[in-house]
Amino acid sequence: MKQELALLGGQPIINRKFKTYNSIGIEEIEAAKEVIESGVLSQFIGAHHADFLGGPKVKAFEAQCAEYFGVKHAITVNSWTSGLIAAVGAVGIEPGDEVIVPPWTMCASATAILHWNAIPVFTDIDTKTFCLDPKSVEANITPYTKAIMAVDIFGQSADMQALMAIAKKHGLKVISDTAQSPGAMYQGQYAGTLADVGGFSLNYHKHIHTGEGGILVTNDDKIAQRLQLIRNHAEAVVEGMGVSDLSNMVGYNFRLGEIECAMGMTQLKKLESFVKRRQQGADRLNQKLANLDSLTLPYVMTAATHAYYMYPILLNIEYLQVPRERIVQALQAEGVTGLANGYQNVHLLPMFQKKIAYGSRGFPWSSDICHRQVSYAKGICPVAEQYHDRSYMGFAMCLHDLSDADIDLIAQAFHKVWHNLQYLKEKDMVAA
Ligand SMILES: Cc1ncc(COP(=O)(O)O)c(C=O)c1O
């Protein structure tokens, strides 16, 4: 018997609440309690001093992260936004330098570049991975390009082999923004560790979290030292440390506290199982949704694994002939939550459209530090823009807390909507 869509007054498929996402357990509570009872919530000192690198939990968490991700240095910061700012400064970006960045990211990937008065150059995404398209990167390189910000979006690494080869050919630095993909693998290495510097967000929404926070990873001793300096008031410290390269040695307080680092240590132990659980959930959905028409399920590169921060889906709207918004509404009415109706294109934000960042007079674009006028006009990233407007539908599932039964209900909701799309279209045409 045909089931009426909940959008049109029928019974929704999902009529119970799924378990609320919470990765904090008794271990984190104990870890935080121990620090609180010690009374030392942060041991950093912003001077050339034994505590310049922080207290025991900061150092222990950093050592644990370095071992886990297989890198020489891990450096904690109080957010991944801070981490990105430190990374751009540490690789030696100068005012007016151009840095390539994809439009599909969180705005901090681009504003971290602007922060050093450098110029973000938005470059289109790959049609399958939604990460930077190496061909677009190559096409956007100018004599002023100094770095690539490779964003590992939705849970999967960018094509680092291709990007690192381009960087080598053109003498560019590479920064990995792996905020959304901790624990994903690329050619046997953790995503985020193949670049000159990379790292992860520890904000509440991520696979593992400490409320707020970030972890920088690098194998480069000089970059590591510059990151540590920018994190902790560089300008006041360089002299004592005998640092002679003063470029970008403007420091901040980007220090992460002892409580967060103590909790981070227990969270890191859970990362592998959380990622595995998300992968199992995504595999289950893949199987259950495989025979639905005009739905492209997540693509995973060969020799890579996906950590499923999002479950990214593409719709063939031309074929389905129902607007994406209507499909999303129908799924939501069936009780599917966490749907993203498109993904933001950062170049279309007012800051870039109006070229107003620092002050009101268009700095840095209006100043003579810019070598040329970079365009942010609609049309510069056709794949990202078309997907945003029509095809992309993300699904934030926080999968490690969903049971198989929950996932089966979600799949049933998709099936119900898909089987009723023609009917929905006809109803909408009559109502129009
Ligand atoms: C791709 C990306 N970059 C940067 C950030 C910023 O991280 P944070 O919130 O830790 O500052 C995020 C956070 O959502 C992100 O998803």
The ligand as a MOL file (V3000), in Angstrom:
LIG
                    3D

  0  0  0     0  0            999 V3000
M  V30 BEGIN CTAB
M  V30 COUNTS 16 16 0 0 0
M  V30 BEGIN ATOM
M  V30 1 C 37.1340 22.8110 7.5940 0
M  V30 2 C 37.1990 23.5810 8.8730 0
M  V30 3 N 38.2160 24.4390 9.0720 0
M  V30 4 C 38.3280 25.1470 10.2030 0
M  V30 5 C 37.4180 25.0240 11.2300 0
M  V30 6 C 37.5800 25.8500 12.4710 0
M  V30 7 O 37.7830 25.0270 13.5910 0
M  V30 8 P 37.4740 25.5770 15.0740 0
M  V30 9 O 35.9930 25.6290 15.2300 0
M  V30 10 O 38.1070 24.5530 15.9770 0
M  V30 11 O 38.1170 26.9030 15.2200 0
M  V30 12 C 36.3460 24.1430 11.0870 0
M  V30 13 C 35.3350 23.9960 12.1420 0
M  V30 14 O 34.2130 23.6090 11.9380 0
M  V30 15 C 36.2210 23.4000 9.8770 0
M  V30 16 O 35.2180 22.5410 9.6690 0
M  V30 END ATOM
M  V30 BEGIN BOND
M  V30 1 1 1 2
M  V30 2 1 2 3
M  V30 3 2 2 15
M  V30 4 2 3 4
M  V30 5 1 4 5
M  V30 6 1 5 6
M  V30 7 2 5 12
M  V30 8 1 6 7
M  V30 9 1 7 8
M  V30 10 2 8 9
M  V30 11 1 8 10
M  V30 12 1 8 11
M  V30 13 1 12 13
M  V30 14 1 12 15
M  V30 15 2 13 14
M  V30 16 1 15 16
M  V30 END BOND
M  V30 END CTAB
M  END
